[in-house]
Amino acid sequence: MGRITLSFLPSFSTAQERTQFGTIVTENNPSIPVRIVDKMNQYRSVRNTLFADWNQQEKGMLISTCFGETSHLH
């Protein structure tokens, strides 16, 4: 019996794009489009808010926030 060659199959490259960041190694990951990076950057400056106490006189809540290195009480 003779050999059959399948020439309709796509040829796959064996070269792999390898990226290392610290101890994390990835292979063949597509780069993130700039439009997605720009959209995600708007969520990087989320501020932390903490419950501080109850305001008994005005029947409200006091919360603490931090802007930069300065704490604020609201």
Predicted model as a PDB file, atoms N, CA, C, CB and O in Angstrom, pLDDT in the B-factor column:
MODEL        1                                                                  
ATOM      1  N   MET A   1       0.826  -1.176   0.000  1.00 53.00           N  
ATOM      2  CA  MET A   1       0.000   0.000   0.000  1.00 53.00           C  
ATOM      3  C   MET A   1       0.873   1.243   0.000  1.00 53.00           C  
ATOM      4  CB  MET A   1      -0.941  -0.004   1.196  1.00 53.00           C  
ATOM      5  O   MET A   1       1.899   1.287   0.679  1.00 53.00           O  
ATOM      6  N   GLY A   2       0.467   2.255  -0.762  1.00 57.00           N  
ATOM      7  CA  GLY A   2       1.260   3.492  -0.860  1.00 57.00           C  
ATOM      8  C   GLY A   2       0.914   4.484   0.245  1.00 57.00           C  
ATOM      9  O   GLY A   2      -0.097   4.343   0.933  1.00 57.00           O  
ATOM     10  N   ARG A   3       1.752   5.469   0.398  1.00 62.00           N  
ATOM     11  CA  ARG A   3       1.537   6.523   1.401  1.00 62.00           C  
ATOM     12  C   ARG A   3       0.614   7.586   0.871  1.00 62.00           C  
ATOM     13  CB  ARG A   3       2.862   7.154   1.823  1.00 62.00           C  
ATOM     14  O   ARG A   3       0.689   7.946  -0.303  1.00 62.00           O  
ATOM     15  N   ILE A   4      -0.257   8.096   1.718  1.00 58.00           N  
ATOM     16  CA  ILE A   4      -1.176   9.174   1.334  1.00 58.00           C  
ATOM     17  C   ILE A   4      -0.712  10.450   2.020  1.00 58.00           C  
ATOM     18  CB  ILE A   4      -2.666   8.833   1.721  1.00 58.00           C  
ATOM     19  O   ILE A   4      -0.494  10.463   3.232  1.00 58.00           O  
ATOM     20  N   THR A   5      -0.562  11.517   1.253  1.00 54.00           N  
ATOM     21  CA  THR A   5      -0.167  12.811   1.803  1.00 54.00           C  
ATOM     22  C   THR A   5      -1.386  13.719   1.819  1.00 54.00           C  
ATOM     23  CB  THR A   5       0.997  13.450   0.979  1.00 54.00           C  
ATOM     24  O   THR A   5      -2.040  13.911   0.794  1.00 54.00           O  
ATOM     25  N   LEU A   6      -1.686  14.270   2.975  1.00 52.00           N  
ATOM     26  CA  LEU A   6      -2.816  15.184   3.104  1.00 52.00           C  
ATOM     27  C   LEU A   6      -2.298  16.613   2.990  1.00 52.00           C  
ATOM     28  CB  LEU A   6      -3.571  14.967   4.454  1.00 52.00           C  
ATOM     29  O   LEU A   6      -1.741  17.152   3.947  1.00 52.00           O  
ATOM     30  N   SER A   7      -2.477  17.213   1.848  1.00 53.00           N  
ATOM     31  CA  SER A   7      -1.936  18.552   1.625  1.00 53.00           C  
ATOM     32  C   SER A   7      -2.945  19.650   1.942  1.00 53.00           C  
ATOM     33  CB  SER A   7      -1.473  18.688   0.195  1.00 53.00           C  
ATOM     34  O   SER A   7      -2.602  20.830   1.877  1.00 53.00           O  
ATOM     35  N   PHE A   8      -4.165  19.294   2.277  1.00 57.00           N  
ATOM     36  CA  PHE A   8      -5.175  20.310   2.571  1.00 57.00           C  
ATOM     37  C   PHE A   8      -5.154  20.770   4.024  1.00 57.00           C  
ATOM     38  CB  PHE A   8      -6.540  19.779   2.236  1.00 57.00           C  
ATOM     39  O   PHE A   8      -5.851  21.725   4.366  1.00 57.00           O  
ATOM     40  N   LEU A   9      -4.382  20.126   4.881  1.00 52.00           N  
ATOM     41  CA  LEU A   9      -4.288  20.532   6.274  1.00 52.00           C  
ATOM     42  C   LEU A   9      -3.409  21.769   6.400  1.00 52.00           C  
ATOM     43  CB  LEU A   9      -3.736  19.388   7.137  1.00 52.00           C  
ATOM     44  O   LEU A   9      -2.367  21.852   5.751  1.00 52.00           O  
ATOM     45  N   PRO A  10      -3.811  22.725   7.221  1.00 56.00           N  
ATOM     46  CA  PRO A  10      -2.981  23.913   7.388  1.00 56.00           C  
ATOM     47  C   PRO A  10      -1.687  23.566   8.123  1.00 56.00           C  
ATOM     48  CB  PRO A  10      -3.750  25.005   8.150  1.00 56.00           C  
ATOM     49  O   PRO A  10      -1.651  22.668   8.964  1.00 56.00           O  
ATOM     50  N   SER A  11      -0.649  24.286   7.790  1.00 54.00           N  
ATOM     51  CA  SER A  11       0.612  24.048   8.501  1.00 54.00           C  
ATOM     52  C   SER A  11       0.647  24.969   9.714  1.00 54.00           C  
ATOM     53  CB  SER A  11       1.860  24.291   7.568  1.00 54.00           C  
ATOM     54  O   SER A  11       0.370  26.163   9.598  1.00 54.00           O  
ATOM     55  N   PHE A  12       0.979  24.428  10.854  1.00 58.00           N  
ATOM     56  CA  PHE A  12       1.035  25.185  12.088  1.00 58.00           C  
ATOM     57  C   PHE A  12       2.485  25.500  12.408  1.00 58.00           C  
ATOM     58  CB  PHE A  12       0.368  24.411  13.246  1.00 58.00           C  
ATOM     59  O   PHE A  12       3.365  24.645  12.306  1.00 58.00           O  
ATOM     60  N   SER A  13       2.708  26.716  12.788  1.00 57.00           N  
ATOM     61  CA  SER A  13       4.053  27.129  13.170  1.00 57.00           C  
ATOM     62  C   SER A  13       4.383  26.551  14.536  1.00 57.00           C  
ATOM     63  CB  SER A  13       4.182  28.674  13.179  1.00 57.00           C  
ATOM     64  O   SER A  13       3.541  26.537  15.435  1.00 57.00           O  
ATOM     65  N   THR A  14       5.603  26.079  14.686  1.00 60.00           N  
ATOM     66  CA  THR A  14       6.023  25.550  15.974  1.00 60.00           C  
ATOM     67  C   THR A  14       6.653  26.636  16.837  1.00 60.00           C  
ATOM     68  CB  THR A  14       7.004  24.401  15.779  1.00 60.00           C  
ATOM     69  O   THR A  14       6.943  26.400  18.010  1.00 60.00           O  
ATOM     70  N   ALA A  15       6.870  27.833  16.270  1.00 65.00           N  
ATOM     71  CA  ALA A  15       7.437  28.934  17.055  1.00 65.00           C  
ATOM     72  C   ALA A  15       6.391  29.442  18.039  1.00 65.00           C  
ATOM     73  CB  ALA A  15       7.926  30.089  16.131  1.00 65.00           C  
ATOM     74  O   ALA A  15       5.242  29.679  17.666  1.00 65.00           O  
ATOM     75  N   GLN A  16       6.784  29.604  19.272  1.00 73.00           N  
ATOM     76  CA  GLN A  16       5.862  30.066  20.304  1.00 73.00           C  
ATOM     77  C   GLN A  16       6.340  31.399  20.845  1.00 73.00           C  
ATOM     78  CB  GLN A  16       5.735  29.030  21.441  1.00 73.00           C  
ATOM     79  O   GLN A  16       7.527  31.595  21.106  1.00 73.00           O  
ATOM     80  N   GLU A  17       5.386  32.319  21.011  1.00 85.00           N  
ATOM     81  CA  GLU A  17       5.710  33.595  21.634  1.00 85.00           C  
ATOM     82  C   GLU A  17       5.642  33.400  23.135  1.00 85.00           C  
ATOM     83  CB  GLU A  17       4.744  34.734  21.164  1.00 85.00           C  
ATOM     84  O   GLU A  17       4.582  33.082  23.675  1.00 85.00           O  
ATOM     85  N   ARG A  18       6.751  33.585  23.805  1.00 88.00           N  
ATOM     86  CA  ARG A  18       6.849  33.319  25.238  1.00 88.00           C  
ATOM     87  C   ARG A  18       7.141  34.634  25.959  1.00 88.00           C  
ATOM     88  CB  ARG A  18       7.957  32.253  25.542  1.00 88.00           C  
ATOM     89  O   ARG A  18       8.053  35.371  25.582  1.00 88.00           O  
ATOM     90  N   THR A  19       6.354  34.920  27.003  1.00 87.00           N  
ATOM     91  CA  THR A  19       6.523  36.132  27.796  1.00 87.00           C  
ATOM     92  C   THR A  19       6.667  35.741  29.250  1.00 87.00           C  
ATOM     93  CB  THR A  19       5.335  37.107  27.601  1.00 87.00           C  
ATOM     94  O   THR A  19       5.934  34.886  29.747  1.00 87.00           O  
ATOM     95  N   GLN A  20       7.623  36.374  29.940  1.00 89.00           N  
ATOM     96  CA  GLN A  20       7.806  36.090  31.360  1.00 89.00           C  
ATOM     97  C   GLN A  20       7.762  37.400  32.131  1.00 89.00           C  
ATOM     98  CB  GLN A  20       9.146  35.340  31.617  1.00 89.00           C  
ATOM     99  O   GLN A  20       8.461  38.358  31.800  1.00 89.00           O  
ATOM    100  N   PHE A  21       6.924  37.425  33.170  1.00 87.00           N  
ATOM    101  CA  PHE A  21       6.817  38.566  34.077  1.00 87.00           C  
ATOM    102  C   PHE A  21       6.943  38.028  35.486  1.00 87.00           C  
ATOM    103  CB  PHE A  21       5.466  39.350  33.881  1.00 87.00           C  
ATOM    104  O   PHE A  21       5.981  37.488  36.032  1.00 87.00           O  
ATOM    105  N   GLY A  22       8.115  38.168  36.081  1.00 91.00           N  
ATOM    106  CA  GLY A  22       8.360  37.562  37.391  1.00 91.00           C  
ATOM    107  C   GLY A  22       8.345  36.052  37.255  1.00 91.00           C  
ATOM    108  O   GLY A  22       9.101  35.493  36.461  1.00 91.00           O  
ATOM    109  N   THR A  23       7.495  35.386  38.020  1.00 92.00           N  
ATOM    110  CA  THR A  23       7.401  33.930  37.951  1.00 92.00           C  
ATOM    111  C   THR A  23       6.276  33.464  37.020  1.00 92.00           C  
ATOM    112  CB  THR A  23       7.186  33.361  39.344  1.00 92.00           C  
ATOM    113  O   THR A  23       6.053  32.263  36.868  1.00 92.00           O  
ATOM    114  N   ILE A  24       5.574  34.408  36.403  1.00 91.00           N  
ATOM    115  CA  ILE A  24       4.476  34.058  35.502  1.00 91.00           C  
ATOM    116  C   ILE A  24       5.020  33.955  34.078  1.00 91.00           C  
ATOM    117  CB  ILE A  24       3.322  35.111  35.584  1.00 91.00           C  
ATOM    118  O   ILE A  24       5.637  34.890  33.567  1.00 91.00           O  
ATOM    119  N   VAL A  25       4.784  32.812  33.453  1.00 90.00           N  
ATOM    120  CA  VAL A  25       5.218  32.583  32.080  1.00 90.00           C  
ATOM    121  C   VAL A  25       3.981  32.285  31.242  1.00 90.00           C  
ATOM    122  CB  VAL A  25       6.259  31.411  31.993  1.00 90.00           C  
ATOM    123  O   VAL A  25       3.183  31.413  31.586  1.00 90.00           O  
ATOM    124  N   THR A  26       3.827  33.018  30.135  1.00 89.00           N  
ATOM    125  CA  THR A  26       2.711  32.770  29.228  1.00 89.00           C  
ATOM    126  C   THR A  26       3.248  32.479  27.837  1.00 89.00           C  
ATOM    127  CB  THR A  26       1.739  33.974  29.198  1.00 89.00           C  
ATOM    128  O   THR A  26       4.334  32.927  27.467  1.00 89.00           O  
ATOM    129  N   GLU A  27       2.475  31.725  27.078  1.00 90.00           N  
ATOM    130  CA  GLU A  27       2.854  31.405  25.704  1.00 90.00           C  
ATOM    131  C   GLU A  27       1.666  31.624  24.779  1.00 90.00           C  
ATOM    132  CB  GLU A  27       3.364  29.947  25.597  1.00 90.00           C  
ATOM    133  O   GLU A  27       0.543  31.208  25.065  1.00 90.00           O  
ATOM    134  N   ASN A  28       1.941  32.281  23.678  1.00 88.00           N  
ATOM    135  CA  ASN A  28       0.969  32.492  22.594  1.00 88.00           C  
ATOM    136  C   ASN A  28      -0.284  33.233  23.038  1.00 88.00           C  
ATOM    137  CB  ASN A  28       0.573  31.169  22.004  1.00 88.00           C  
ATOM    138  O   ASN A  28      -1.375  32.925  22.557  1.00 88.00           O  
ATOM    139  N   ASN A  29      -0.158  34.198  23.940  1.00 85.00           N  
ATOM    140  CA  ASN A  29      -1.300  35.022  24.333  1.00 85.00           C  
ATOM    141  C   ASN A  29      -1.328  36.269  23.465  1.00 85.00           C  
ATOM    142  CB  ASN A  29      -1.229  35.400  25.842  1.00 85.00           C  
ATOM    143  O   ASN A  29      -0.290  36.900  23.264  1.00 85.00           O  
ATOM    144  N   PRO A  30      -2.482  36.633  22.951  1.00 84.00           N  
ATOM    145  CA  PRO A  30      -2.550  37.853  22.145  1.00 84.00           C  
ATOM    146  C   PRO A  30      -2.347  39.082  23.021  1.00 84.00           C  
ATOM    147  CB  PRO A  30      -3.900  37.942  21.407  1.00 84.00           C  
ATOM    148  O   PRO A  30      -2.656  39.064  24.213  1.00 84.00           O  
ATOM    149  N   SER A  31      -1.827  40.145  22.425  1.00 84.00           N  
ATOM    150  CA  SER A  31      -1.646  41.373  23.191  1.00 84.00           C  
ATOM    151  C   SER A  31      -3.012  42.029  23.410  1.00 84.00           C  
ATOM    152  CB  SER A  31      -0.668  42.348  22.460  1.00 84.00           C  
ATOM    153  O   SER A  31      -3.945  41.823  22.634  1.00 84.00           O  
ATOM    154  N   ILE A  32      -3.110  42.815  24.472  1.00 86.00           N  
ATOM    155  CA  ILE A  32      -4.363  43.482  24.804  1.00 86.00           C  
ATOM    156  C   ILE A  32      -4.452  44.774  24.002  1.00 86.00           C  
ATOM    157  CB  ILE A  32      -4.466  43.765  26.335  1.00 86.00           C  
ATOM    158  O   ILE A  32      -3.522  45.580  24.046  1.00 86.00           O  
ATOM    159  N   PRO A  33      -5.543  44.995  23.272  1.00 92.00           N  
ATOM    160  CA  PRO A  33      -5.678  46.219  22.477  1.00 92.00           C  
ATOM    161  C   PRO A  33      -5.655  47.473  23.361  1.00 92.00           C  
ATOM    162  CB  PRO A  33      -6.979  46.178  21.663  1.00 92.00           C  
ATOM    163  O   PRO A  33      -6.136  47.452  24.494  1.00 92.00           O  
ATOM    164  N   VAL A  34      -5.098  48.549  22.835  1.00 93.00           N  
ATOM    165  CA  VAL A  34      -4.961  49.805  23.582  1.00 93.00           C  
ATOM    166  C   VAL A  34      -6.319  50.320  24.039  1.00 93.00           C  
ATOM    167  CB  VAL A  34      -4.260  50.868  22.724  1.00 93.00           C  
ATOM    168  O   VAL A  34      -6.423  50.864  25.138  1.00 93.00           O  
ATOM    169  N   ARG A  35      -7.356  50.168  23.234  1.00 93.00           N  
ATOM    170  CA  ARG A  35      -8.686  50.672  23.612  1.00 93.00           C  
ATOM    171  C   ARG A  35      -9.199  49.999  24.883  1.00 93.00           C  
ATOM    172  CB  ARG A  35      -9.686  50.451  22.466  1.00 93.00           C  
ATOM    173  O   ARG A  35      -9.887  50.632  25.683  1.00 93.00           O  
ATOM    174  N   ILE A  36      -8.869  48.717  25.074  1.00 92.00           N  
ATOM    175  CA  ILE A  36      -9.289  48.009  26.284  1.00 92.00           C  
ATOM    176  C   ILE A  36      -8.465  48.477  27.475  1.00 92.00           C  
ATOM    177  CB  ILE A  36      -9.150  46.481  26.101  1.00 92.00           C  
ATOM    178  O   ILE A  36      -9.006  48.667  28.564  1.00 92.00           O  
ATOM    179  N   VAL A  37      -7.164  48.666  27.280  1.00 90.00           N  
ATOM    180  CA  VAL A  37      -6.303  49.160  28.361  1.00 90.00           C  
ATOM    181  C   VAL A  37      -6.779  50.537  28.807  1.00 90.00           C  
ATOM    182  CB  VAL A  37      -4.819  49.220  27.907  1.00 90.00           C  
ATOM    183  O   VAL A  37      -6.870  50.800  30.006  1.00 90.00           O  
ATOM    184  N   ASP A  38      -7.084  51.423  27.851  1.00 90.00           N  
ATOM    185  CA  ASP A  38      -7.568  52.769  28.188  1.00 90.00           C  
ATOM    186  C   ASP A  38      -8.876  52.705  28.961  1.00 90.00           C  
ATOM    187  CB  ASP A  38      -7.755  53.608  26.917  1.00 90.00           C  
ATOM    188  O   ASP A  38      -9.056  53.450  29.924  1.00 90.00           O  
ATOM    189  N   LYS A  39      -9.788  51.836  28.562  1.00 90.00           N  
ATOM    190  CA  LYS A  39     -11.077  51.707  29.238  1.00 90.00           C  
ATOM    191  C   LYS A  39     -10.901  51.165  30.657  1.00 90.00           C  
ATOM    192  CB  LYS A  39     -12.010  50.792  28.435  1.00 90.00           C  
ATOM    193  O   LYS A  39     -11.589  51.616  31.573  1.00 90.00           O  
ATOM    194  N   MET A  40     -10.003  50.218  30.851  1.00 89.00           N  
ATOM    195  CA  MET A  40      -9.790  49.627  32.172  1.00 89.00           C  
ATOM    196  C   MET A  40      -9.078  50.585  33.131  1.00 89.00           C  
ATOM    197  CB  MET A  40      -8.987  48.343  32.039  1.00 89.00           C  
ATOM    198  O   MET A  40      -9.264  50.488  34.344  1.00 89.00           O  
ATOM    199  N   ASN A  41      -8.269  51.503  32.607  1.00 87.00           N  
ATOM    200  CA  ASN A  41      -7.531  52.433  33.463  1.00 87.00           C  
ATOM    201  C   ASN A  41      -8.447  53.344  34.268  1.00 87.00           C  
ATOM    202  CB  ASN A  41      -6.599  53.272  32.626  1.00 87.00           C  
ATOM    203  O   ASN A  41      -8.036  53.852  35.311  1.00 87.00           O  
ATOM    204  N   GLN A  42      -9.665  53.560  33.816  1.00 84.00           N  
ATOM    205  CA  GLN A  42     -10.585  54.412  34.575  1.00 84.00           C  
ATOM    206  C   GLN A  42     -10.985  53.789  35.905  1.00 84.00           C  
ATOM    207  CB  GLN A  42     -11.828  54.696  33.754  1.00 84.00           C  
ATOM    208  O   GLN A  42     -11.489  54.493  36.781  1.00 84.00           O  
ATOM    209  N   TYR A  43     -10.776  52.506  36.076  1.00 82.00           N  
ATOM    210  CA  TYR A  43     -11.136  51.825  37.317  1.00 82.00           C  
ATOM    211  C   TYR A  43      -9.950  51.677  38.280  1.00 82.00           C  
ATOM    212  CB  TYR A  43     -11.707  50.458  37.000  1.00 82.00           C  
ATOM    213  O   TYR A  43     -10.087  51.072  39.343  1.00 82.00           O  
ATOM    214  N   ARG A  44      -8.795  52.225  37.912  1.00 80.00           N  
ATOM    215  CA  ARG A  44      -7.610  52.071  38.752  1.00 80.00           C  
ATOM    216  C   ARG A  44      -7.612  52.995  39.961  1.00 80.00           C  
ATOM    217  CB  ARG A  44      -6.374  52.321  37.938  1.00 80.00           C  
ATOM    218  O   ARG A  44      -6.929  52.711  40.945  1.00 80.00           O  
ATOM    219  N   SER A  45      -8.359  54.088  39.914  1.00 72.00           N  
ATOM    220  CA  SER A  45      -8.318  55.042  41.018  1.00 72.00           C  
ATOM    221  C   SER A  45      -9.567  54.927  41.896  1.00 72.00           C  
ATOM    222  CB  SER A  45      -8.180  56.470  40.477  1.00 72.00           C  
ATOM    223  O   SER A  45     -10.173  55.937  42.252  1.00 72.00           O  
ATOM    224  N   VAL A  46      -9.941  53.726  42.234  1.00 74.00           N  
ATOM    225  CA  VAL A  46     -11.080  53.492  43.110  1.00 74.00           C  
ATOM    226  C   VAL A  46     -10.628  53.752  44.540  1.00 74.00           C  
ATOM    227  CB  VAL A  46     -11.643  52.038  42.944  1.00 74.00           C  
ATOM    228  O   VAL A  46      -9.572  53.280  44.960  1.00 74.00           O  
ATOM    229  N   ARG A  47     -11.429  54.503  45.283  1.00 75.00           N  
ATOM    230  CA  ARG A  47     -11.072  54.847  46.656  1.00 75.00           C  
ATOM    231  C   ARG A  47     -11.767  53.915  47.642  1.00 75.00           C  
ATOM    232  CB  ARG A  47     -11.436  56.306  46.957  1.00 75.00           C  
ATOM    233  O   ARG A  47     -12.895  53.472  47.428  1.00 75.00           O  
ATOM    234  N   ASN A  48     -11.073  53.644  48.699  1.00 81.00           N  
ATOM    235  CA  ASN A  48     -11.595  52.788  49.745  1.00 81.00           C  
ATOM    236  C   ASN A  48     -12.412  53.627  50.729  1.00 81.00           C  
ATOM    237  CB  ASN A  48     -10.448  52.046  50.470  1.00 81.00           C  
ATOM    238  O   ASN A  48     -11.988  54.721  51.102  1.00 81.00           O  
ATOM    239  N   THR A  49     -13.552  53.141  51.144  1.00 88.00           N  
ATOM    240  CA  THR A  49     -14.406  53.820  52.111  1.00 88.00           C  
ATOM    241  C   THR A  49     -14.658  52.877  53.277  1.00 88.00           C  
ATOM    242  CB  THR A  49     -15.748  54.278  51.460  1.00 88.00           C  
ATOM    243  O   THR A  49     -14.980  51.705  53.083  1.00 88.00           O  
ATOM    244  N   LEU A  50     -14.506  53.403  54.496  1.00 90.00           N  
ATOM    245  CA  LEU A  50     -14.695  52.584  55.686  1.00 90.00           C  
ATOM    246  C   LEU A  50     -15.740  53.203  56.603  1.00 90.00           C  
ATOM    247  CB  LEU A  50     -13.370  52.407  56.432  1.00 90.00           C  
ATOM    248  O   LEU A  50     -15.802  54.424  56.748  1.00 90.00           O  
ATOM    249  N   PHE A  51     -16.555  52.364  57.217  1.00 93.00           N  
ATOM    250  CA  PHE A  51     -17.488  52.826  58.235  1.00 93.00           C  
ATOM    251  C   PHE A  51     -16.677  53.258  59.449  1.00 93.00           C  
ATOM    252  CB  PHE A  51     -18.527  51.714  58.610  1.00 93.00           C  
ATOM    253  O   PHE A  51     -15.815  52.515  59.917  1.00 93.00           O  
ATOM    254  N   ALA A  52     -16.954  54.477  59.970  1.00 91.00           N  
ATOM    255  CA  ALA A  52     -16.211  54.976  61.132  1.00 91.00           C  
ATOM    256  C   ALA A  52     -17.051  54.917  62.408  1.00 91.00           C  
ATOM    257  CB  ALA A  52     -15.745  56.413  60.883  1.00 91.00           C  
ATOM    258  O   ALA A  52     -16.598  54.398  63.428  1.00 91.00           O  
ATOM    259  N   ASP A  53     -18.284  55.453  62.349  1.00 92.00           N  
ATOM    260  CA  ASP A  53     -19.092  55.510  63.562  1.00 92.00           C  
ATOM    261  C   ASP A  53     -20.492  55.989  63.191  1.00 92.00           C  
ATOM    262  CB  ASP A  53     -18.444  56.448  64.631  1.00 92.00           C  
ATOM    263  O   ASP A  53     -20.751  56.357  62.046  1.00 92.00           O  
ATOM    264  N   TRP A  54     -21.389  55.978  64.175  1.00 93.00           N  
ATOM    265  CA  TRP A  54     -22.716  56.543  64.009  1.00 93.00           C  
ATOM    266  C   TRP A  54     -22.719  57.966  64.557  1.00 93.00           C  
ATOM    267  CB  TRP A  54     -23.787  55.670  64.719  1.00 93.00           C  
ATOM    268  O   TRP A  54     -22.105  58.241  65.589  1.00 93.00           O  
ATOM    269  N   ASN A  55     -23.416  58.879  63.859  1.00 88.00           N  
ATOM    270  CA  ASN A  55     -23.597  60.249  64.334  1.00 88.00           C  
ATOM    271  C   ASN A  55     -24.942  60.287  65.054  1.00 88.00           C  
ATOM    272  CB  ASN A  55     -23.535  61.304  63.145  1.00 88.00           C  
ATOM    273  O   ASN A  55     -25.991  60.333  64.410  1.00 88.00           O  
ATOM    274  N   GLN A  56     -24.915  60.268  66.389  1.00 86.00           N  
ATOM    275  CA  GLN A  56     -26.137  60.191  67.191  1.00 86.00           C  
ATOM    276  C   GLN A  56     -26.959  61.482  67.115  1.00 86.00           C  
ATOM    277  CB  GLN A  56     -25.787  59.887  68.644  1.00 86.00           C  
ATOM    278  O   GLN A  56     -28.187  61.434  67.188  1.00 86.00           O  
ATOM    279  N   GLN A  57     -26.301  62.626  66.970  1.00 88.00           N  
ATOM    280  CA  GLN A  57     -27.020  63.906  66.956  1.00 88.00           C  
ATOM    281  C   GLN A  57     -27.821  64.091  65.673  1.00 88.00           C  
ATOM    282  CB  GLN A  57     -26.040  65.065  67.122  1.00 88.00           C  
ATOM    283  O   GLN A  57     -28.961  64.552  65.718  1.00 88.00           O  
ATOM    284  N   GLU A  58     -27.248  63.742  64.548  1.00 84.00           N  
ATOM    285  CA  GLU A  58     -27.942  63.942  63.270  1.00 84.00           C  
ATOM    286  C   GLU A  58     -28.483  62.636  62.700  1.00 84.00           C  
ATOM    287  CB  GLU A  58     -27.005  64.590  62.261  1.00 84.00           C  
ATOM    288  O   GLU A  58     -28.980  62.599  61.574  1.00 84.00           O  
ATOM    289  N   LYS A  59     -28.385  61.577  63.475  1.00 85.00           N  
ATOM    290  CA  LYS A  59     -28.885  60.261  63.071  1.00 85.00           C  
ATOM    291  C   LYS A  59     -28.344  59.858  61.690  1.00 85.00           C  
ATOM    292  CB  LYS A  59     -30.425  60.261  63.055  1.00 85.00           C  
ATOM    293  O   LYS A  59     -29.098  59.535  60.772  1.00 85.00           O  
ATOM    294  N   GLY A  60     -27.027  59.890  61.583  1.00 92.00           N  
ATOM    295  CA  GLY A  60     -26.371  59.530  60.322  1.00 92.00           C  
ATOM    296  C   GLY A  60     -25.174  58.637  60.564  1.00 92.00           C  
ATOM    297  O   GLY A  60     -24.919  58.188  61.682  1.00 92.00           O  
ATOM    298  N   MET A  61     -24.466  58.399  59.518  1.00 94.00           N  
ATOM    299  CA  MET A  61     -23.312  57.519  59.565  1.00 94.00           C  
ATOM    300  C   MET A  61     -22.068  58.336  59.225  1.00 94.00           C  
ATOM    301  CB  MET A  61     -23.482  56.315  58.588  1.00 94.00           C  
ATOM    302  O   MET A  61     -22.122  59.218  58.368  1.00 94.00           O  
ATOM    303  N   LEU A  62     -20.971  58.055  59.877  1.00 92.00           N  
ATOM    304  CA  LEU A  62     -19.695  58.680  59.564  1.00 92.00           C  
ATOM    305  C   LEU A  62     -18.840  57.667  58.802  1.00 92.00           C  
ATOM    306  CB  LEU A  62     -18.970  59.172  60.862  1.00 92.00           C  
ATOM    307  O   LEU A  62     -18.684  56.523  59.229  1.00 92.00           O  
ATOM    308  N   ILE A  63     -18.295  58.102  57.677  1.00 93.00           N  
ATOM    309  CA  ILE A  63     -17.427  57.228  56.891  1.00 93.00           C  
ATOM    310  C   ILE A  63     -16.076  57.902  56.713  1.00 93.00           C  
ATOM    311  CB  ILE A  63     -18.065  56.896  55.512  1.00 93.00           C  
ATOM    312  O   ILE A  63     -15.976  59.129  56.704  1.00 93.00           O  
ATOM    313  N   SER A  64     -15.060  57.104  56.574  1.00 92.00           N  
ATOM    314  CA  SER A  64     -13.698  57.583  56.385  1.00 92.00           C  
ATOM    315  C   SER A  64     -13.247  57.222  54.973  1.00 92.00           C  
ATOM    316  CB  SER A  64     -12.734  56.979  57.454  1.00 92.00           C  
ATOM    317  O   SER A  64     -13.417  56.090  54.521  1.00 92.00           O  
ATOM    318  N   THR A  65     -12.665  58.212  54.281  1.00 90.00           N  
ATOM    319  CA  THR A  65     -12.099  57.972  52.960  1.00 90.00           C  
ATOM    320  C   THR A  65     -10.662  58.458  52.962  1.00 90.00           C  
ATOM    321  CB  THR A  65     -12.928  58.679  51.848  1.00 90.00           C  
ATOM    322  O   THR A  65     -10.250  59.188  53.863  1.00 90.00           O  
ATOM    323  N   CYS A  66      -9.912  58.063  51.972  1.00 84.00           N  
ATOM    324  CA  CYS A  66      -8.525  58.483  51.866  1.00 84.00           C  
ATOM    325  C   CYS A  66      -8.277  58.991  50.452  1.00 84.00           C  
ATOM    326  CB  CYS A  66      -7.557  57.320  52.221  1.00 84.00           C  
ATOM    327  O   CYS A  66      -8.490  58.263  49.482  1.00 84.00           O  
ATOM    328  N   PHE A  67      -7.833  60.224  50.334  1.00 79.00           N  
ATOM    329  CA  PHE A  67      -7.468  60.823  49.060  1.00 79.00           C  
ATOM    330  C   PHE A  67      -5.967  61.074  49.106  1.00 79.00           C  
ATOM    331  CB  PHE A  67      -8.273  62.153  48.782  1.00 79.00           C  
ATOM    332  O   PHE A  67      -5.501  61.927  49.861  1.00 79.00           O  
ATOM    333  N   GLY A  68      -5.222  60.345  48.315  1.00 77.00           N  
ATOM    334  CA  GLY A  68      -3.772  60.424  48.401  1.00 77.00           C  
ATOM    335  C   GLY A  68      -3.333  59.823  49.715  1.00 77.00           C  
ATOM    336  O   GLY A  68      -3.611  58.656  49.990  1.00 77.00           O  
ATOM    337  N   GLU A  69      -2.648  60.611  50.534  1.00 82.00           N  
ATOM    338  CA  GLU A  69      -2.218  60.129  51.847  1.00 82.00           C  
ATOM    339  C   GLU A  69      -2.959  60.839  52.975  1.00 82.00           C  
ATOM    340  CB  GLU A  69      -0.713  60.320  52.014  1.00 82.00           C  
ATOM    341  O   GLU A  69      -2.529  60.793  54.127  1.00 82.00           O  
ATOM    342  N   THR A  70      -4.087  61.505  52.643  1.00 85.00           N  
ATOM    343  CA  THR A  70      -4.846  62.261  53.627  1.00 85.00           C  
ATOM    344  C   THR A  70      -6.188  61.592  53.881  1.00 85.00           C  
ATOM    345  CB  THR A  70      -5.048  63.711  53.161  1.00 85.00           C  
ATOM    346  O   THR A  70      -6.929  61.306  52.941  1.00 85.00           O  
ATOM    347  N   SER A  71      -6.505  61.339  55.155  1.00 86.00           N  
ATOM    348  CA  SER A  71      -7.789  60.737  55.523  1.00 86.00           C  
ATOM    349  C   SER A  71      -8.840  61.834  55.703  1.00 86.00           C  
ATOM    350  CB  SER A  71      -7.652  59.892  56.823  1.00 86.00           C  
ATOM    351  O   SER A  71      -8.536  62.921  56.194  1.00 86.00           O  
ATOM    352  N   HIS A  72     -10.066  61.540  55.307  1.00 89.00           N  
ATOM    353  CA  HIS A  72     -11.192  62.470  55.433  1.00 89.00           C  
ATOM    354  C   HIS A  72     -12.339  61.763  56.141  1.00 89.00           C  
ATOM    355  CB  HIS A  72     -11.648  63.000  54.036  1.00 89.00           C  
ATOM    356  O   HIS A  72     -12.532  60.558  55.977  1.00 89.00           O  
ATOM    357  N   LEU A  73     -13.093  62.513  56.926  1.00 88.00           N  
ATOM    358  CA  LEU A  73     -14.249  61.973  57.614  1.00 88.00           C  
ATOM    359  C   LEU A  73     -15.497  62.655  57.064  1.00 88.00           C  
ATOM    360  CB  LEU A  73     -14.131  62.168  59.156  1.00 88.00           C  
ATOM    361  O   LEU A  73     -15.556  63.884  57.033  1.00 88.00           O  
ATOM    362  N   HIS A  74     -16.480  61.898  56.636  1.00 88.00           N  
ATOM    363  CA  HIS A  74     -17.716  62.442  56.046  1.00 88.00           C  
ATOM    364  C   HIS A  74     -18.908  61.975  56.858  1.00 88.00           C  
ATOM    365  CB  HIS A  74     -17.870  62.008  54.560  1.00 88.00           C  
ATOM    366  O   HIS A  74     -20.046  62.317  56.536  1.00 88.00           O  
TER     367      HIS A  74                                                      
ENDMDL                                                                          
END                                                                             
